[in-house]
Amino acid sequence: MTIKILLADDHKITRDGLKALLENQKNMTVIGEAENGRMAVRLAGELKPDVVVMDINMPELNGIEATRQIVAELPGTKIIALSMYSDKRYVVGMLKAGVSGYLLKNCAFDELVAAISAVVNNQNYMSQKIAGTVMKEYATILEASDSSPASLLSAREREVLQLIAEGTKTKDIADRIHVSVKTVETHRQQIMRKLNVTSVAELTKIALREGLTSLDG
């Protein structure tokens, strides 16, 4: 199968270079070129490419909005962002618009080929730097939306909760985490207060449910 590709970039020299390189791939062909986002949407509708390699900063219609429109009209067409921008706002914007891949323009050509091959096989592809940006943003979102009982506890309290749930005696907990017995008892009281429970059995249920420990030996 030959992968049909549409190039969308406002710099002709970039399109020419990409086209020359892609045309040398046995299973890839460039079926169209767009110099702005509006043209990219129109050509995508006319040519039905398998993949659109999309710049972000383009005149008339930017790559984010062009991606959104193409994905809505042609859900089977995969979009790969190829941009000089690694800023969070651009990365998140393109991901929300529906791209399947995101590469920086300073990447090696082989990486673009790998990305195209990946997205046509329904896989996502991101350069290492972009993946790092996405992971940081995802972690921020998770932290902001985390309403689990375990999120109410400090790291030390979660550690103590696990040991309690595993049946470890107070003195042994104190020895293991190098604190006094009184400190462990204080931690237990704080944990029970934060979780609004009154028994070790209830603490154990929460620890199991939150994945802090398991019944597996």
WOFEN-V255123 format. One record per residue. N is the residue number from 1. RES is the residue in three letters. PSI is psi in whole degrees, -180 to 180 (* if undefined). OMEGA is omega in whole degrees, 0 to 359 (NA if undefined). D_FIRST is the distance of its C-alpha to the first C-alpha in Angstrom with 1 decimal. Layout:
BEGIN
n	res	psi	omega	d_first
N	RES	PSI	OMEGA	D_FIRST
N	RES	PSI	OMEGA	D_FIRST
END
This chain:
BEGIN
n	res	psi	omega	d_first
1	MET	132	177	0.0
2	THR	127	181	3.8
3	ILE	120	181	6.4
4	LYS	126	188	9.3
5	ILE	137	172	12.6
6	LEU	130	179	16.2
7	LEU	128	179	19.0
8	ALA	106	181	22.3
9	ASP	138	183	25.3
10	ASP	-4	178	28.7
11	HIS	115	183	29.0
12	LYS	-36	181	27.5
13	ILE	-35	177	27.9
14	THR	-46	179	25.6
15	ARG	-43	181	22.9
16	ASP	-44	181	23.4
17	GLY	-45	179	23.2
18	LEU	-42	181	20.0
19	LYS	-44	181	18.3
20	ALA	-42	181	19.4
21	LEU	-43	182	18.3
22	LEU	-36	180	14.8
23	GLU	-18	177	14.3
24	ASN	-10	176	15.1
25	GLN	133	186	12.1
26	LYS	-32	186	9.7
27	ASN	20	182	6.5
28	MET	142	176	8.6
29	THR	140	178	10.6
30	VAL	116	185	13.8
31	ILE	-7	179	14.4
32	GLY	160	179	17.9
33	GLU	139	179	20.8
34	ALA	137	182	23.6
35	GLU	-2	175	27.0
36	ASN	168	184	28.2
37	GLY	-36	180	27.3
38	ARG	-41	178	28.3
39	MET	-36	179	26.1
40	ALA	-43	179	23.1
41	VAL	-45	182	23.9
42	ARG	-47	182	24.2
43	LEU	-36	178	21.1
44	ALA	-42	178	19.0
45	GLY	-36	181	20.6
46	GLU	-42	190	20.0
47	LEU	-18	180	16.5
48	LYS	59	180	14.9
49	PRO	159	173	12.9
50	ASP	-36	184	10.8
51	VAL	138	170	13.2
52	VAL	124	174	16.7
53	VAL	112	194	18.5
54	MET	124	170	22.0
55	ASP	160	181	25.4
56	ILE	-51	186	28.3
57	ASN	92	180	31.3
58	MET	153	180	30.7
59	PRO	163	176	33.2
60	GLU	-51	177	33.6
61	LEU	121	184	31.4
62	ASN	167	184	30.6
63	GLY	-31	180	27.3
64	ILE	-48	181	28.6
65	GLU	-37	178	29.4
66	ALA	-41	178	26.4
67	THR	-45	181	24.2
68	ARG	-43	182	26.4
69	GLN	-40	181	26.1
70	ILE	-44	180	22.3
71	VAL	-39	180	22.0
72	ALA	-38	183	24.6
73	GLU	-36	185	23.0
74	LEU	76	184	19.3
75	PRO	-19	179	19.3
76	GLY	-14	179	15.5
77	THR	131	181	15.1
78	LYS	140	179	15.7
79	ILE	131	173	18.4
80	ILE	120	175	19.2
81	ALA	128	175	22.7
82	LEU	102	191	23.4
83	SER	160	174	27.2
84	MET	-6	185	30.4
85	TYR	129	173	32.0
86	SER	7	179	32.3
87	ASP	146	182	35.2
88	LYS	-41	185	35.2
89	ARG	-36	179	35.5
90	TYR	-44	181	32.2
91	VAL	-51	181	30.3
92	VAL	-39	179	31.7
93	GLY	-44	180	31.3
94	MET	-38	178	27.5
95	LEU	-43	178	27.1
96	LYS	-33	180	29.2
97	ALA	-23	174	27.2
98	GLY	19	178	24.1
99	VAL	152	176	22.1
100	SER	-13	180	19.7
101	GLY	157	178	20.5
102	TYR	117	179	23.4
103	LEU	154	174	23.8
104	LEU	150	185	26.8
105	LYS	-15	178	26.6
106	ASN	11	179	28.3
107	CYS	161	176	25.5
108	ALA	149	181	24.0
109	PHE	-36	179	20.7
110	ASP	-32	180	19.2
111	GLU	-36	176	20.0
112	LEU	-43	178	18.0
113	VAL	-43	179	14.9
114	ALA	-40	180	15.7
115	ALA	-43	179	16.4
116	ILE	-45	179	13.1
117	SER	-37	181	11.3
118	ALA	-48	186	14.1
119	VAL	-32	178	14.2
120	VAL	-16	175	10.7
121	ASN	23	176	11.9
122	ASN	33	175	15.1
123	GLN	156	175	17.2
124	ASN	153	180	19.7
125	TYR	127	177	20.3
126	MET	142	175	23.6
127	SER	160	186	25.4
128	GLN	-42	181	28.4
129	LYS	-41	180	30.9
130	ILE	-40	179	29.3
131	ALA	-39	178	29.1
132	GLY	-42	178	32.8
133	THR	-44	181	33.6
134	VAL	-43	181	31.8
135	MET	-41	178	33.6
136	LYS	-44	180	36.9
137	GLU	-41	180	36.4
138	TYR	-41	179	35.4
139	ALA	-38	178	38.5
140	THR	-43	179	40.7
141	ILE	-44	180	39.5
142	LEU	-42	181	40.0
143	GLU	-40	181	43.5
144	ALA	-30	185	44.5
145	SER	0	184	43.4
146	ASP	112	179	44.7
147	SER	18	181	47.5
148	SER	153	178	47.6
149	PRO	-40	182	51.1
150	ALA	-28	181	50.1
151	SER	-17	179	49.3
152	LEU	-16	186	53.1
153	LEU	153	173	54.1
154	SER	169	179	54.3
155	ALA	-42	180	52.5
156	ARG	-39	179	55.9
157	GLU	-37	176	56.5
158	ARG	-37	177	53.2
159	GLU	-46	179	54.1
160	VAL	-41	179	57.5
161	LEU	-43	179	56.0
162	GLN	-46	181	53.8
163	LEU	-40	177	56.8
164	ILE	-46	182	59.0
165	ALA	-27	180	56.4
166	GLU	4	175	56.2
167	GLY	16	180	59.9
168	THR	133	180	61.0
169	LYS	155	185	64.7
170	THR	-46	181	65.7
171	LYS	-39	180	67.5
172	ASP	-36	176	64.4
173	ILE	-45	180	62.2
174	ALA	-44	180	64.6
175	ASP	-39	186	64.6
176	ARG	-38	183	60.9
177	ILE	8	172	60.2
178	HIS	49	174	63.5
179	VAL	176	179	65.3
180	SER	161	176	68.5
181	VAL	-40	180	68.9
182	LYS	-39	179	70.1
183	THR	-41	177	66.8
184	VAL	-43	179	64.7
185	GLU	-38	177	66.9
186	THR	-43	177	66.4
187	HIS	-44	181	62.7
188	ARG	-43	180	62.9
189	GLN	-42	179	65.0
190	GLN	-41	179	62.6
191	ILE	-47	180	59.6
192	MET	-39	179	61.5
193	ARG	-47	182	62.5
194	LYS	-37	182	59.1
195	LEU	-4	178	57.5
196	ASN	49	176	60.5
197	VAL	165	184	61.2
198	THR	3	182	64.4
199	SER	157	176	63.6
200	VAL	-34	179	61.7
201	ALA	-42	178	60.1
202	GLU	-38	176	58.6
203	LEU	-42	181	57.4
204	THR	-42	179	55.8
205	LYS	-43	180	53.9
206	ILE	-43	180	52.6
207	ALA	-40	178	51.6
208	LEU	-45	182	49.7
209	ARG	-35	182	48.0
210	GLU	-3	179	47.0
211	GLY	17	179	45.6
212	LEU	-23	176	48.3
213	THR	176	180	49.1
214	SER	170	178	48.4
215	LEU	-10	180	50.3
216	ASP	132	177	48.5
217	GLY	*	NA	50.7
END
